[in-house]
Amino acid sequence: QVQLQESGPGLVKPSQTLSLTCTVSGGSITTGYFWSWIRQPPGKGLEWMGAIGHSGSTYYSPSLKSRTSISRDTSKNQFTLQLSSVTPEDTAVYYCARSSGLAGRGTQVTVSS
């Protein structure tokens, strides 16, 4: 059974870089699917941020592309989100997900000084 688990700091200061890791168990991130980061700000809908494919190719939302980087560590079966120059508007629940619709439980990130 494949499971995804997000991890990272719950509080980030404005202008800093937000870094989150998704650890995948029960299946390899190199054997198919796209692996995405999605967020949901308070009171708003889901926003797809970007993805990394099983071959390592990356894809980003045009609105976040200048601030977003997604990478992976195949030895740890993890993929990582970095979002730079954060503002309070980046406060959200962040989810990692597989393109089949499977997702982690999400992690709350608050941007505040």
Secondary structure, 3 states (H helix, E strand, C coil): CCEEEEECCCEECCCCCEEEEEEEECCCCCCCCEEEEEEECCCCCCEEEEEEECCCCEEECCCCCCCEEEEEECCCCEEEEEECCCCHHHCEEEEEEECCCCECCCEEEEECC
